Amino acid sequence: MVLGNKIHTGNEALNDQLAYEGPVQPEYISELDMAPDLHVFREPHKQHKALVDIAASSDGMVYIARHQNVIVGYVTFHDPDKYSRWCKHGNILELGAIEVSPTWRKHKIGKKLMQLAFTNPIMDEKIVITIEFCWHWDLESTGLDIWQYQKMLSKVFGSTGLVRVPTDDPEILEHIANVMMARIGPRVPEEDVKKFENMKFCGGSIFHYH
């Protein structure tokens, strides 16, 4: 899936094109460069390898925003971490990371990546969750405070139907600004929905579910 987008800054129309692509293959990612300011989670070359690994995994999907041969934004999806309670469900897909180059911010790249990802029919068969930890947020380069950043993320994720959900997940409760959001696809079986609802509060133990 590919979307083209002409970027405009003020009254100046740029001839540069941004391509939105995904889910992309690991070989394709390997041929691209990583924007040097994509370093929120780890150094750019390490994040580049992580994207390749996610795309190569059986459960992983990677969507990218590309300027010429350079990745300037991405969003990843994969199965929940094996140490989290959510891995016990069986029909949950986790939004693992979303990052946009500071050079290309204010062009709604994150929102457009999310919208592209959710054109994939598999999303309607899954419960998609995202667990956002405030210590990963790029407050310095955005100039936002922690609550403004949380609001911004909620707006981006909400554009594709994710809503905030309450939970006693200890990782979420570790900081008041941490947030969990979820979207239940319209084709998710009712029994999977009920199991997810029951898992939101289980006293912090992942061993209650098998």
Secondary structure as GFF3:
##gff-version 3
##sequence-region A 1 210
A	DSSP	beta_strand	2	9	.	.	.	ID=ss1
A	DSSP	beta_strand	12	21	.	.	.	ID=ss2
A	DSSP	alpha_helix	26	31	.	.	.	ID=ss3
A	DSSP	beta_strand	33	34	.	.	.	ID=ss4
A	DSSP	alpha_helix	44	56	.	.	.	ID=ss5
A	DSSP	beta_strand	61	67	.	.	.	ID=ss6
A	DSSP	beta_strand	70	78	.	.	.	ID=ss7
A	DSSP	three_ten_helix	85	88	.	.	.	ID=ss8
A	DSSP	beta_strand	92	100	.	.	.	ID=ss9
A	DSSP	three_ten_helix	102	104	.	.	.	ID=ss10
A	DSSP	alpha_helix	109	117	.	.	.	ID=ss11
A	DSSP	three_ten_helix	121	125	.	.	.	ID=ss12
A	DSSP	beta_strand	127	132	.	.	.	ID=ss13
A	DSSP	three_ten_helix	134	136	.	.	.	ID=ss14
A	DSSP	alpha_helix	139	142	.	.	.	ID=ss15
A	DSSP	alpha_helix	146	158	.	.	.	ID=ss16
A	DSSP	beta_strand	163	164	.	.	.	ID=ss17
A	DSSP	alpha_helix	170	173	.	.	.	ID=ss18
A	DSSP	beta_strand	179	184	.	.	.	ID=ss19
A	DSSP	alpha_helix	190	199	.	.	.	ID=ss20
A	DSSP	three_ten_helix	206	208	.	.	.	ID=ss21
###
